[in-house]
């Protein structure tokens, strides 16, 4: 078993690194706690000091992945921009976050297990809502209150806008129907989504 190096990351992070690599490579069903501990260079006893079981480490892997890939343009940053620019930038960053190879691998892993463990699907929905839909909803509410747009239900409007981006650009990639879209095609979809959204909500 490999000995931890001096100044190495905390044990939970080392375990999560190992678990992420094995889960994405081998899948949840094949990956064992023994394999994660070996890959991390820790004992099973050390593993169990930090994670109750394999599902616990999977949940931690999901939470960490989401926290590391938030939509950067949110909240106060969006308010400083014109709606056309703000929505376009939000869409670009959302897509970059969702459609990275790592994120796609995580989503496929979750989908493969969600039928057996519905709480995993609920977890990723809550986590993704917190880093994408919630800040967008807050921004849209501020636009509505300022009279810039007319949005009776900002939370629903946020999901509608995100859906207009994900349907043509994310889901086909997740299921392997297309590779990364060419930049001009992606920009065209985003521009159309922004145009339609603003047209629907102008006072």
N, C-alpha and C positions, 0 to 999 in steps of 0.2 A: 504494500500500500504506500502510495506517495506521501511524503511528509510535507505538511504545509510549510511554505516559505515564510521567512521573516517578513513582516509588514504586508502579509497577504490579506485579501479582503476578509471580512467577517464570515464565519462559517455558513450562516444562512445564504449569503450571496454566492458563495462557492457552490453550495448545494443547488441553488436555483440555476446557476450557470450550467451545471452538469445536467440537471433535469431538463432544462430547455433544449439543450443539444440532443439529448436522447429521445425526448418526446417528439420533437420535430422530425428526427431521423427515423425512429423505429415505431412511433405511435404509442398511444396510451396503454393498450392491451399488452403489448410486447415488453414495454419497459418495466423493469422491476425495481423495487427499493434497493435491492442488493446492487444492481447495476448502477443506479444513481450514486449510491455511497462510494462504490469503487471508482467511478468516473470523477467524483469530487475529491477523492483521496481522504475520505473520513470513514469512521466505523458506523455500523448500523445504529449503535447506541447514540452516537452524535447526531445522526439523522433524526432519530426519534425524540431527541431533546428539542428539536426545532419544528418538526412536522409530525402530526399524529399518524398520518398514513399517506398513501400515494395521492389520494384525491386532494389532500390538504396542500401538497406541493404543487399540484396542477393549478389549483386556485391561486396560489401565490405567484406562480409563473404568469398566469393571465393578468393579475393585478399589476405586476411589475411591467409587463409588456405594454399595457395600456398607459401606465404612468410615464413611460419613457417615450411614448409617441403621441403626445397631445397635439391638438390643433394650436399652434403657437399664437396665431392672431385671434384674440378673443377679448371680451370685456372692454376695458378702457381703450385698447388699441383699435378696435373696430370703430368706436365712437368718433375717433379723430378723422376717419376717412369718409369720403363720399360713399353713399350706399352702393353705387355701381362698383367701385373699387374694393370696398370692404367685402361684399359678397363674393366677388371674383377671387380675392385673395383667400378668403375662408375656404372656398371650394377647392382651390389649388392645394392648400395645405392639408385639407381633409383627405383628398385623394392620395396625396403623397404619403400620408400617414397610413391609410387603410391598405393601399396597394403595394407597399414595399414587400419584397420577398418574405421577410420575417413575419410581417403581419398576415400575409396570405397563408403562410404555413400555420400560424396560430389559429386563424379562423377555420381552416380545414380540420385541424385537430379538434377544436371545440365542436364543430358540426358532427364529427364522427362519434363523439361521446355524448352529445346532448340528448339523444334518444334514451340512453341508459341513465343519464344523470341530468335531468331537466334543470337542476340548480346551476349547472355550468352555463347554460344558455341565458338564464336569468342574470347570472353574474356579469357576463360580457355585455348584456344589454344595459345593465345599470352603470357599469364602468364606462362604456362608450358614450352613453347619454350624458354622463357627468363631464366628459372632456370635449364633447362636440355639440350636442343638441341644447344642453342647458345654457352654455355661454352664448350660443347663437340666439336662443329664445330671449335671453336678457337684453341682447343688443336690439333685437326687433321690437321688444317692448319699449325700449328707450326711443326708437324712431317713431313708434306709434304715439307715445306720450308727447313728443315734440311736434306732432302733426306732419312729419315728413312722409310717413306712410300710414295707411289705415289698416290695422291688423287686429281684429277682434280677439284672436286666440294666438298669441305669439308662440306658444309651445307647439301647437299643431302646425303653424306656418314653418317653424324650424324643421320639423320632420318632413314637411312637404318639399322644402328646398333641398334638404340633404338627400331625399329620395330621388329628386330630379338629377342629382349628380351620380348617386350610387347605381341606379338602375342601368344606365347605358355604359358606365365606365368601371364599376367595381364588380358587380355580380358576374358578368361574363368572364372577367379575369379570374375571379375566385374559382369558378368551375371549369377553368381551362379552355373556354370557348375562344378566347382571343388572347394574344400576348399584349404587351404594353401598347396602347394606342399611340399613333403618331401624334406629335405635339399639336399639329394643326387641327386634327380631329378632336382631340381632347379640349383644346381651346374653343372650338366651335360649340361643343356640347355645353361647356361652362357658360359661354356668352349667351347662348339661347336660354339656359336655365335662369340666368340673372335677368335677362330681358323679360321673360315671361313672368317671373316673380314680381318684378317692379311694376310691370304693366297691370298685374292683378291687384296690387296693393297701393297704387297711387291714389291720393285723395280725390 
